[in-house]
Amino acid sequence: MSEKYTERLHLKVRPSEKQKIKTRAMMAGVSLSDFLRQTAVISIIQPRQDLSELIAAVNAIGRNFNQISKHCNMHPHNPFTRPITISICQCEEMLEQLIAHVKRRK
């Protein structure tokens, strides 16, 4: 005799997700409960990537920016200083966007 279903799980989904789940269960020819059970037990979920390598790379880029900024500050009349400074500011903005994106995914 098989084990009885006695435990309940409560979860929230968006209305659009609920409809997609119900449709997939219907297309599979199983009840919503059976579909969710089978999907949860059988599916292989990819774990979140380890961000340590990304963090190390971003830190290295930051150190390079600091070195370049220091050089530009020491040589303000060099014709390359202004375009380099502008490029560094643009890169910093992109890094901030990347960091915000990573934080949203956590």
C-alpha positions in Angstrom: 0.0 0.0 0.0 1.4 3.4 -0.9 2.0 6.2 1.5 -0.9 8.7 1.8 -0.7 12.3 1.0 -1.1 14.0 4.3 1.2 17.1 4.1 0.3 20.4 2.5 2.4 23.0 0.9 1.3 26.6 0.4 2.9 28.7 -2.3 2.2 31.9 -4.1 2.3 32.3 -7.8 1.4 35.1 -10.2 -2.0 34.7 -12.0 -0.2 34.1 -15.3 2.0 31.4 -13.8 -1.0 29.7 -12.3 -2.7 29.6 -15.7 0.4 28.2 -17.3 0.8 25.5 -14.6 -2.9 24.5 -14.9 -2.6 24.3 -18.7 0.5 22.2 -18.5 -1.2 19.8 -16.0 -4.2 19.5 -18.3 -2.0 18.8 -21.3 -0.2 16.2 -19.4 -3.5 14.6 -18.4 -2.9 14.8 -14.7 -4.4 16.7 -11.8 -2.8 20.0 -10.7 -1.5 18.3 -7.5 0.0 15.4 -9.3 1.6 17.7 -11.9 3.2 19.8 -9.2 4.3 16.8 -7.2 5.9 15.1 -10.2 7.5 18.3 -11.4 9.0 19.1 -8.0 10.3 15.6 -7.4 11.6 14.8 -10.8 12.9 18.2 -12.0 16.6 19.1 -11.7 17.0 22.7 -10.7 20.2 24.4 -11.6 21.8 25.9 -8.4 22.6 29.6 -8.4 26.1 30.2 -9.7 28.8 30.9 -7.3 29.5 34.6 -7.6 32.9 34.5 -6.0 34.7 34.5 -9.4 32.6 37.4 -10.6 33.2 39.4 -7.4 37.0 38.8 -7.7 37.0 40.0 -11.3 35.0 43.1 -10.4 37.4 43.8 -7.5 40.3 43.5 -9.9 38.7 45.9 -12.3 38.1 48.3 -9.4 41.8 48.2 -8.5 42.8 48.9 -12.0 40.4 51.8 -12.2 42.0 53.2 -9.0 45.5 52.9 -10.4 44.4 54.6 -13.7 42.6 57.4 -11.8 45.7 58.0 -9.6 47.8 58.3 -12.7 45.3 60.8 -14.3 45.2 62.9 -11.1 49.0 63.0 -11.1 49.1 64.1 -14.7 46.0 66.4 -15.2 47.5 68.2 -18.2 48.1 65.1 -20.2 45.9 65.2 -23.3 44.7 61.6 -22.6 43.6 62.3 -19.0 40.1 63.7 -19.8 39.0 61.0 -22.2 40.3 58.3 -19.9 38.5 59.8 -16.9 35.2 59.9 -18.9 35.7 56.3 -19.9 36.3 55.3 -16.3 33.1 57.0 -15.2 31.2 55.2 -18.0 32.7 51.9 -16.9 31.8 52.6 -13.2 28.2 53.2 -14.3 28.1 49.9 -16.1 29.6 48.1 -13.1 26.9 49.7 -10.9 24.2 48.3 -13.3 25.8 44.9 -13.2 25.9 44.9 -9.4 22.3 46.0 -9.2 21.3 43.2 -11.6 23.2 40.6 -9.5 21.6 41.8 -6.3 18.1 41.5 -7.9 18.8 37.8 -8.7 19.8 36.9 -5.2 
